[in-house]
Amino acid sequence: MPALHDLQEKAIDLLGDAFITKKHGKITAVSSFGAESSVLLHLLSRVDKAAPVLFIDTRMLFEETLQYKADLIHHLGLTNVQTISPSSQTIREKDVWGRMHKDNADKCCDFRKTSVLAEAIKDYDGWITGRKRFQAFTRSTIAPVETTAEGKIKINPLADWAPEDLSEYMEWFDLPRHPLVNHGYASIGCATCTSPIKAGEDARSGRWRGMNKVECGIHFENGSAVRESKQNV
């Protein structure tokens, strides 16, 4: 297993390529400000505190997530975090009763999250994600740098980090934890579709529990979760 020092250096190099040398063109980071987000955002703050970070507010998030976002931005000194959301008009047109997550979770994720991000990254050549291989079977083969079917660069600085690496990093730098982690939430999305995980479950088992769904859709290509990574290092 790579030492934490080596993992940090590799992640810093990838972020430096993105925001210092601009190897991949115009890049933004995307963060959910979830259970493990502090690691990637702290690494980013060591490279460029003014790097753009997109945060998708689906309008169905936990209040704890919104407060954690504000706290973490202040703690890390990030200066360019941009909140993007579906418009009030879109919500009224598509989900007037706020029940679409029960009737069709894929459509709910699409208009509240996937479409919002797709519009926001149109002017970017690629984006930084916090995905890790250990999180779920749909992520088990992701590479540090990928090219999507649309030609966008997708950079995953934490792809080969293990849960122990994340915990050690958080402890070493005394990073604030999302308050719901202490209540068993290992992966945190919308309040309506997130639950604590049980012993032995993977980190994303608490997302859309009881549904045949493991991803929100922002990492889909042609309607499916991509498991074959196309390296572009």
Contacts in CASP RR format, 6 or more apart in sequence:
PFRMAT RR
TARGET T0000
AUTHOR 0000-0000-0000
METHOD contacts of the structure
MODEL  1
MPALHDLQEKAIDLLGDAFITKKHGKITAVSSFGAESSVLLHLLSRVDKA
APVLFIDTRMLFEETLQYKADLIHHLGLTNVQTISPSSQTIREKDVWGRM
HKDNADKCCDFRKTSVLAEAIKDYDGWITGRKRFQAFTRSTIAPVETTAE
GKIKINPLADWAPEDLSEYMEWFDLPRHPLVNHGYASIGCATCTSPIKAG
EDARSGRWRGMNKVECGIHFENGSAVRESKQNV
1 162 0 8 1.000
2 10 0 8 1.000
2 160 0 8 1.000
4 165 0 8 1.000
4 168 0 8 1.000
4 169 0 8 1.000
4 172 0 8 1.000
7 160 0 8 1.000
7 161 0 8 1.000
7 165 0 8 1.000
8 43 0 8 1.000
8 169 0 8 1.000
10 144 0 8 1.000
10 157 0 8 1.000
11 40 0 8 1.000
11 43 0 8 1.000
11 157 0 8 1.000
11 158 0 8 1.000
11 161 0 8 1.000
12 43 0 8 1.000
12 46 0 8 1.000
12 47 0 8 1.000
14 144 0 8 1.000
14 145 0 8 1.000
14 155 0 8 1.000
14 157 0 8 1.000
15 43 0 8 1.000
15 44 0 8 1.000
15 47 0 8 1.000
15 48 0 8 1.000
15 51 0 8 1.000
15 128 0 8 1.000
15 155 0 8 1.000
15 157 0 8 1.000
16 47 0 8 1.000
16 48 0 8 1.000
17 23 0 8 1.000
17 24 0 8 1.000
17 155 0 8 1.000
18 24 0 8 1.000
18 27 0 8 1.000
18 51 0 8 1.000
18 128 0 8 1.000
18 155 0 8 1.000
19 27 0 8 1.000
19 44 0 8 1.000
19 47 0 8 1.000
19 48 0 8 1.000
19 51 0 8 1.000
20 47 0 8 1.000
20 48 0 8 1.000
24 125 0 8 1.000
24 126 0 8 1.000
24 145 0 8 1.000
24 153 0 8 1.000
24 155 0 8 1.000
25 125 0 8 1.000
25 126 0 8 1.000
25 153 0 8 1.000
26 123 0 8 1.000
26 124 0 8 1.000
26 125 0 8 1.000
26 126 0 8 1.000
27 124 0 8 1.000
27 125 0 8 1.000
27 126 0 8 1.000
27 127 0 8 1.000
27 128 0 8 1.000
27 153 0 8 1.000
27 155 0 8 1.000
28 51 0 8 1.000
28 52 0 8 1.000
28 53 0 8 1.000
28 54 0 8 1.000
28 120 0 8 1.000
28 121 0 8 1.000
28 124 0 8 1.000
28 126 0 8 1.000
28 127 0 8 1.000
28 128 0 8 1.000
29 40 0 8 1.000
29 41 0 8 1.000
29 44 0 8 1.000
29 51 0 8 1.000
29 52 0 8 1.000
29 53 0 8 1.000
29 54 0 8 1.000
29 127 0 8 1.000
29 128 0 8 1.000
30 53 0 8 1.000
30 54 0 8 1.000
30 55 0 8 1.000
30 56 0 8 1.000
30 117 0 8 1.000
30 121 0 8 1.000
30 127 0 8 1.000
30 128 0 8 1.000
30 129 0 8 1.000
30 218 0 8 1.000
31 37 0 8 1.000
31 40 0 8 1.000
31 41 0 8 1.000
31 53 0 8 1.000
31 54 0 8 1.000
31 55 0 8 1.000
31 81 0 8 1.000
31 130 0 8 1.000
32 55 0 8 1.000
32 56 0 8 1.000
32 65 0 8 1.000
32 188 0 8 1.000
32 189 0 8 1.000
33 41 0 8 1.000
33 55 0 8 1.000
33 65 0 8 1.000
33 68 0 8 1.000
33 69 0 8 1.000
33 72 0 8 1.000
33 178 0 8 1.000
34 65 0 8 1.000
34 68 0 8 1.000
34 178 0 8 1.000
34 187 0 8 1.000
34 188 0 8 1.000
34 189 0 8 1.000
35 178 0 8 1.000
35 180 0 8 1.000
35 181 0 8 1.000
35 185 0 8 1.000
35 186 0 8 1.000
35 187 0 8 1.000
35 188 0 8 1.000
35 203 0 8 1.000
36 130 0 8 1.000
36 132 0 8 1.000
36 158 0 8 1.000
36 166 0 8 1.000
37 72 0 8 1.000
37 130 0 8 1.000
37 178 0 8 1.000
38 72 0 8 1.000
38 76 0 8 1.000
38 170 0 8 1.000
38 175 0 8 1.000
38 176 0 8 1.000
38 177 0 8 1.000
38 178 0 8 1.000
39 158 0 8 1.000
39 161 0 8 1.000
39 166 0 8 1.000
39 169 0 8 1.000
39 170 0 8 1.000
39 175 0 8 1.000
40 128 0 8 1.000
40 130 0 8 1.000
40 157 0 8 1.000
40 158 0 8 1.000
41 53 0 8 1.000
41 72 0 8 1.000
41 76 0 8 1.000
41 78 0 8 1.000
42 76 0 8 1.000
42 169 0 8 1.000
42 173 0 8 1.000
42 175 0 8 1.000
43 157 0 8 1.000
44 51 0 8 1.000
44 53 0 8 1.000
44 78 0 8 1.000
44 128 0 8 1.000
45 76 0 8 1.000
45 77 0 8 1.000
45 78 0 8 1.000
49 76 0 8 1.000
49 77 0 8 1.000
49 78 0 8 1.000
49 79 0 8 1.000
50 79 0 8 1.000
50 80 0 8 1.000
51 80 0 8 1.000
52 80 0 8 1.000
52 82 0 8 1.000
53 78 0 8 1.000
53 80 0 8 1.000
53 81 0 8 1.000
53 82 0 8 1.000
54 82 0 8 1.000
54 84 0 8 1.000
54 117 0 8 1.000
54 120 0 8 1.000
54 121 0 8 1.000
54 127 0 8 1.000
55 69 0 8 1.000
55 81 0 8 1.000
55 82 0 8 1.000
55 83 0 8 1.000
55 84 0 8 1.000
56 83 0 8 1.000
56 84 0 8 1.000
56 85 0 8 1.000
56 112 0 8 1.000
56 113 0 8 1.000
56 116 0 8 1.000
56 117 0 8 1.000
57 66 0 8 1.000
57 83 0 8 1.000
57 84 0 8 1.000
57 85 0 8 1.000
58 85 0 8 1.000
58 86 0 8 1.000
58 112 0 8 1.000
58 113 0 8 1.000
58 116 0 8 1.000
58 189 0 8 1.000
58 190 0 8 1.000
59 85 0 8 1.000
59 86 0 8 1.000
59 91 0 8 1.000
59 112 0 8 1.000
60 101 0 8 1.000
60 112 0 8 1.000
60 190 0 8 1.000
60 191 0 8 1.000
60 192 0 8 1.000
61 189 0 8 1.000
61 190 0 8 1.000
61 191 0 8 1.000
62 180 0 8 1.000
62 188 0 8 1.000
62 189 0 8 1.000
62 191 0 8 1.000
62 194 0 8 1.000
64 178 0 8 1.000
64 179 0 8 1.000
64 180 0 8 1.000
65 178 0 8 1.000
65 180 0 8 1.000
65 188 0 8 1.000
65 189 0 8 1.000
67 179 0 8 1.000
68 176 0 8 1.000
68 178 0 8 1.000
68 179 0 8 1.000
69 81 0 8 1.000
71 176 0 8 1.000
72 78 0 8 1.000
72 176 0 8 1.000
73 81 0 8 1.000
75 175 0 8 1.000
75 176 0 8 1.000
82 120 0 8 1.000
84 116 0 8 1.000
84 117 0 8 1.000
84 119 0 8 1.000
84 120 0 8 1.000
85 116 0 8 1.000
86 94 0 8 1.000
86 111 0 8 1.000
86 112 0 8 1.000
86 115 0 8 1.000
86 116 0 8 1.000
90 111 0 8 1.000
91 98 0 8 1.000
91 112 0 8 1.000
94 100 0 8 1.000
94 107 0 8 1.000
94 111 0 8 1.000
95 108 0 8 1.000
95 111 0 8 1.000
95 112 0 8 1.000
100 107 0 8 1.000
100 108 0 8 1.000
101 108 0 8 1.000
101 190 0 8 1.000
101 192 0 8 1.000
101 193 0 8 1.000
102 192 0 8 1.000
105 193 0 8 1.000
105 208 0 8 1.000
105 211 0 8 1.000
105 213 0 8 1.000
106 213 0 8 1.000
106 217 0 8 1.000
109 216 0 8 1.000
109 217 0 8 1.000
110 217 0 8 1.000
112 190 0 8 1.000
113 216 0 8 1.000
113 217 0 8 1.000
113 218 0 8 1.000
114 216 0 8 1.000
114 217 0 8 1.000
114 218 0 8 1.000
114 220 0 8 1.000
117 218 0 8 1.000
121 127 0 8 1.000
121 152 0 8 1.000
124 152 0 8 1.000
125 152 0 8 1.000
125 153 0 8 1.000
126 152 0 8 1.000
126 153 0 8 1.000
126 154 0 8 1.000
126 155 0 8 1.000
127 152 0 8 1.000
127 153 0 8 1.000
127 154 0 8 1.000
127 155 0 8 1.000
128 155 0 8 1.000
128 156 0 8 1.000
128 157 0 8 1.000
129 154 0 8 1.000
129 155 0 8 1.000
129 156 0 8 1.000
129 219 0 8 1.000
130 156 0 8 1.000
130 157 0 8 1.000
130 158 0 8 1.000
131 139 0 8 1.000
131 142 0 8 1.000
131 156 0 8 1.000
131 158 0 8 1.000
131 159 0 8 1.000
131 219 0 8 1.000
132 139 0 8 1.000
132 142 0 8 1.000
132 156 0 8 1.000
132 158 0 8 1.000
132 159 0 8 1.000
132 160 0 8 1.000
132 161 0 8 1.000
132 162 0 8 1.000
132 166 0 8 1.000
133 139 0 8 1.000
133 140 0 8 1.000
133 141 0 8 1.000
133 142 0 8 1.000
133 159 0 8 1.000
133 160 0 8 1.000
134 161 0 8 1.000
134 162 0 8 1.000
134 163 0 8 1.000
134 202 0 8 1.000
134 203 0 8 1.000
135 187 0 8 1.000
135 202 0 8 1.000
135 203 0 8 1.000
135 204 0 8 1.000
136 202 0 8 1.000
136 203 0 8 1.000
136 204 0 8 1.000
136 214 0 8 1.000
136 215 0 8 1.000
137 202 0 8 1.000
137 214 0 8 1.000
137 227 0 8 1.000
138 214 0 8 1.000
138 215 0 8 1.000
138 219 0 8 1.000
138 225 0 8 1.000
138 226 0 8 1.000
138 227 0 8 1.000
139 219 0 8 1.000
139 227 0 8 1.000
140 227 0 8 1.000
141 227 0 8 1.000
141 228 0 8 1.000
141 229 0 8 1.000
142 156 0 8 1.000
142 159 0 8 1.000
142 229 0 8 1.000
143 156 0 8 1.000
143 159 0 8 1.000
143 229 0 8 1.000
143 230 0 8 1.000
143 231 0 8 1.000
143 232 0 8 1.000
143 233 0 8 1.000
144 155 0 8 1.000
144 156 0 8 1.000
144 157 0 8 1.000
144 159 0 8 1.000
144 160 0 8 1.000
144 231 0 8 1.000
144 233 0 8 1.000
145 153 0 8 1.000
145 154 0 8 1.000
145 155 0 8 1.000
145 156 0 8 1.000
145 231 0 8 1.000
145 232 0 8 1.000
145 233 0 8 1.000
146 153 0 8 1.000
146 154 0 8 1.000
146 155 0 8 1.000
146 156 0 8 1.000
146 229 0 8 1.000
146 230 0 8 1.000
146 231 0 8 1.000
146 232 0 8 1.000
147 153 0 8 1.000
147 154 0 8 1.000
147 230 0 8 1.000
147 232 0 8 1.000
148 154 0 8 1.000
148 221 0 8 1.000
148 226 0 8 1.000
149 221 0 8 1.000
149 222 0 8 1.000
150 221 0 8 1.000
153 232 0 8 1.000
158 166 0 8 1.000
163 203 0 8 1.000
169 175 0 8 1.000
170 177 0 8 1.000
178 185 0 8 1.000
178 188 0 8 1.000
180 188 0 8 1.000
183 196 0 8 1.000
184 196 0 8 1.000
184 197 0 8 1.000
185 194 0 8 1.000
185 195 0 8 1.000
185 196 0 8 1.000
185 197 0 8 1.000
185 206 0 8 1.000
186 196 0 8 1.000
186 197 0 8 1.000
186 203 0 8 1.000
186 204 0 8 1.000
186 205 0 8 1.000
186 206 0 8 1.000
187 194 0 8 1.000
187 197 0 8 1.000
187 203 0 8 1.000
187 204 0 8 1.000
187 206 0 8 1.000
187 207 0 8 1.000
188 194 0 8 1.000
189 207 0 8 1.000
193 207 0 8 1.000
193 208 0 8 1.000
194 206 0 8 1.000
194 207 0 8 1.000
195 206 0 8 1.000
195 209 0 8 1.000
196 206 0 8 1.000
197 203 0 8 1.000
197 205 0 8 1.000
197 206 0 8 1.000
198 205 0 8 1.000
204 214 0 8 1.000
207 213 0 8 1.000
207 214 0 8 1.000
207 216 0 8 1.000
208 214 0 8 1.000
214 225 0 8 1.000
215 225 0 8 1.000
217 223 0 8 1.000
217 225 0 8 1.000
219 225 0 8 1.000
219 226 0 8 1.000
220 226 0 8 1.000
END
